Amino acid sequence: GVDGNDDCAYGAADLTVRKATLTATADAQAKVYGAANEPLTCQYSGWMNGDDAGDLSTAPAASTTVTLLTPVGVHEDAITVSGGVDENYDFAYVAADFTVTKATLTVTADAQTKVYGAANEPLTFQYSGFQNTDGADDLTTKPTADTAVDQTTPVGVHEDAITVGGGVDEIYD
């Protein structure tokens, strides 16, 4: 600056550059009861100057407490993100839900043979699809087998004459 009456004096000042905030948001997940978890991931918002995850000193990691044994339901904020470190970013973390859905349990009637006029033997069936160490005794209501075939049913193969139904459980469809 120039002024005919005054001399100008100059002084420097500091300029502080603060870290930008990078938000790491966990991606919601879903799985079937008893299944292994898929890899957990997160999304970022707040990048500056064309940066991306490859520019971070230490990328945040997602984790969860959901396991093979976690019951069916929506587990709110069960996926968390933490651990990010960088010289240019502070981190904000957003958790996500982990949904565990019912596993499919297949119940198949066993084929039966009987003599015309004789009473039916007890109807039986097999299970497939139990997870972990679950078994029939863990079901809320066990299925039952039924048939319309009786002592008066004529000789022959009666296709799909034995049905299974009525099973109920909070973990299995």
C-alpha positions in Angstrom: 0.0 0.0 0.0 1.1 3.5 -0.6 0.0 6.6 1.2 1.6 10.1 1.0 1.1 10.7 4.7 1.8 7.3 6.3 4.2 4.5 6.1 2.7 1.1 5.8 3.7 -1.8 8.1 3.0 -5.4 7.3 2.5 -8.4 9.6 2.0 -12.0 8.7 -0.8 -14.1 10.2 -1.3 -17.8 10.6 -3.8 -19.8 8.5 -5.0 -23.0 10.1 -6.2 -25.8 7.9 -8.4 -28.2 9.9 -9.2 -31.7 9.0 -12.3 -32.3 6.9 -15.0 -34.7 8.3 -15.4 -37.9 6.4 -18.5 -39.9 7.2 -18.3 -43.7 7.1 -21.7 -45.3 6.9 -22.1 -49.1 7.4 -24.1 -50.9 4.7 -27.1 -52.7 6.1 -27.0 -56.5 5.7 -29.4 -59.4 5.7 -28.9 -63.1 6.0 -30.7 -66.3 6.7 -30.5 -67.7 10.3 -27.6 -70.1 10.6 -25.8 -68.7 7.5 -22.3 -67.2 7.6 -22.1 -63.4 7.4 -21.1 -61.9 4.1 -18.2 -59.4 4.2 -19.2 -56.1 5.9 -18.8 -52.9 3.9 -19.3 -49.2 4.3 -19.8 -46.1 2.2 -18.1 -42.7 2.5 -19.3 -39.2 2.1 -17.3 -36.0 2.5 -14.2 -36.6 0.3 -12.2 -33.5 -0.6 -9.9 -32.8 -3.6 -10.6 -36.1 -5.4 -9.5 -38.3 -2.5 -10.8 -41.8 -2.1 -10.4 -44.8 0.3 -7.0 -45.5 -1.2 -5.7 -42.2 0.2 -6.5 -43.0 3.8 -3.7 -43.9 6.3 -6.0 -46.5 7.9 -9.5 -47.2 6.5 -12.3 -47.7 8.9 -13.6 -51.2 9.4 -17.1 -52.5 9.8 -17.9 -55.1 12.5 -20.9 -56.8 14.0 -22.0 -58.9 16.9 -24.4 -61.0 14.7 -23.3 -64.6 14.5 -24.6 -68.0 13.2 -26.7 -68.2 16.4 -28.2 -64.7 16.3 -32.0 -65.1 16.4 -34.4 -64.0 13.6 -35.3 -60.3 13.6 -34.0 -56.8 12.8 -31.0 -56.1 14.9 -30.8 -52.3 15.0 -27.4 -50.6 14.6 -25.8 -54.1 14.9 -23.2 -53.1 12.3 -20.7 -50.5 13.4 -17.8 -48.8 11.8 -14.6 -47.6 13.6 -10.9 -47.3 13.4 -10.3 -44.7 10.6 -7.1 -42.7 10.8 -5.9 -40.0 8.4 -3.9 -36.7 8.6 -6.6 -34.9 6.5 -9.8 -36.3 7.8 -11.7 -36.7 11.1 -14.2 -39.5 11.0 -17.9 -39.7 11.8 -19.5 -43.1 11.9 -23.0 -44.3 11.2 -24.2 -47.8 12.2 -26.6 -49.9 10.2 -29.1 -52.7 10.9 -28.5 -56.4 10.4 -31.6 -58.4 9.5 -31.7 -62.2 10.2 -34.5 -64.0 8.3 -36.0 -67.4 8.9 -34.3 -70.5 7.5 -36.3 -72.9 5.3 -36.9 -76.3 6.9 -38.1 -79.0 4.5 -40.3 -81.7 5.9 -40.8 -84.7 3.6 -43.3 -87.4 4.3 -42.0 -91.0 4.1 -43.7 -93.3 1.6 -45.8 -96.0 3.1 -47.1 -99.4 2.0 -50.0 -101.3 3.6 -52.3 -104.2 2.9 -55.9 -103.6 1.8 -58.1 -103.6 4.9 -55.3 -103.2 7.4 -54.9 -100.2 9.6 -52.4 -97.6 8.7 -48.9 -97.7 10.3 -47.9 -94.5 12.1 -47.0 -91.8 9.4 -43.5 -90.6 9.6 -41.4 -87.8 7.9 -37.9 -86.5 7.6 -36.5 -83.0 8.2 -33.8 -81.3 6.2 -32.5 -77.8 6.7 -31.9 -77.5 10.5 -29.2 -75.0 11.3 -26.5 -75.0 13.9 -27.4 -77.7 16.5 -31.2 -77.3 16.2 -33.4 -80.3 15.9 -37.1 -81.3 15.9 -37.4 -80.8 19.7 -36.5 -77.1 19.2 -39.6 -76.4 17.1 -42.4 -74.4 18.7 -45.0 -76.7 17.1 -43.9 -79.8 15.3 -45.5 -80.7 12.0 -47.8 -83.7 11.6 -48.5 -86.1 8.8 -51.9 -87.0 7.6 -53.6 -89.1 5.0 -57.1 -89.8 3.7 -56.1 -93.4 2.9 -57.8 -95.8 5.3 -58.9 -99.4 5.6 -61.4 -99.0 2.7 -59.1 -97.4 0.2 -58.8 -99.5 -2.9 -55.5 -101.2 -3.9 -53.1 -99.0 -5.9 -50.5 -96.3 -5.7 -52.1 -93.2 -4.3 -49.8 -90.3 -5.3 -49.2 -87.6 -2.8 -51.7 -89.1 -0.4 -49.6 -88.4 2.7 -49.4 -84.7 3.5 -47.3 -82.9 6.2 -48.3 -79.6 7.7 -48.9 -77.5 10.8 -45.3 -76.8 11.8 -44.7 -73.4 13.4 -41.4 -71.8 14.6 -39.9 -68.4 15.1 -36.6 -69.5 13.4 -37.9 -71.7 10.5 -40.4 -71.4 7.7 
